[in-house]
């Protein structure tokens, strides 16, 4: 994690990774509402997270 401090703002940047063995995946059919479960041998999740202040109004198209 990297963090930059400033009198006006704090910015944080994080990198993460999760490794999981013997995961159970759940999937629901949105039309029939039937839920299925499936064993998955290995799962790896990776990501980047950026946190900082926001001024004004944000919206997604």
C-alpha positions as CSV (number, residue, x, y, z in Angstrom):
1,X,0.0,0.0,0.0
2,X,1.2,3.4,-0.9
3,X,-0.1,6.5,0.9
4,X,0.5,10.1,0.1
5,X,-0.4,12.7,2.7
6,X,-1.1,16.3,1.8
7,X,-2.7,19.1,3.8
8,X,-5.5,19.1,1.3
9,X,-5.9,15.4,0.4
10,X,-5.0,11.8,1.3
11,X,-4.5,9.4,-1.6
12,X,-4.1,5.6,-1.1
13,X,-3.1,3.0,-3.7
14,X,-3.4,-0.7,-2.8
15,X,-2.6,-3.8,-4.8
16,X,-4.1,-7.1,-3.6
17,X,-4.2,-10.8,-4.4
18,X,-6.3,-13.6,-2.9
19,X,-5.6,-17.3,-3.6
20,X,-8.3,-19.8,-2.5
21,X,-8.4,-23.6,-2.8
22,X,-11.6,-25.6,-2.9
23,X,-14.0,-22.7,-3.5
24,X,-17.7,-23.1,-4.0
25,X,-19.2,-21.0,-6.8
26,X,-22.9,-20.1,-6.7
27,X,-24.7,-19.1,-9.9
28,X,-28.4,-18.1,-10.0
29,X,-30.4,-18.1,-13.3
30,X,-32.2,-14.8,-13.4
31,X,-35.1,-16.1,-15.5
32,X,-35.9,-19.3,-13.5
33,X,-34.4,-18.2,-10.1
34,X,-32.7,-21.7,-9.9
35,X,-29.4,-21.6,-8.0
36,X,-26.6,-24.0,-8.9
37,X,-23.5,-24.7,-6.8
38,X,-20.2,-25.9,-8.3
39,X,-16.8,-26.8,-6.7
40,X,-13.8,-25.0,-8.1
41,X,-10.3,-26.3,-7.4
42,X,-8.4,-23.0,-7.3
43,X,-9.3,-19.4,-7.6
44,X,-7.0,-16.3,-7.8
45,X,-8.3,-12.8,-7.5
46,X,-6.1,-9.8,-8.2
47,X,-6.9,-6.1,-8.0
48,X,-5.9,-2.5,-7.6
49,X,-7.7,0.0,-5.4
50,X,-7.3,3.7,-5.6
51,X,-8.9,5.8,-2.9
52,X,-9.0,9.6,-2.9
53,X,-11.3,12.6,-2.3
54,X,-13.9,13.6,-4.9
55,X,-15.4,17.0,-5.2
56,X,-18.5,17.7,-7.2
57,X,-21.0,15.3,-8.8
58,X,-20.0,12.0,-10.5
59,X,-22.3,9.8,-12.6
60,X,-21.9,6.9,-14.9
61,X,-23.6,7.0,-18.4
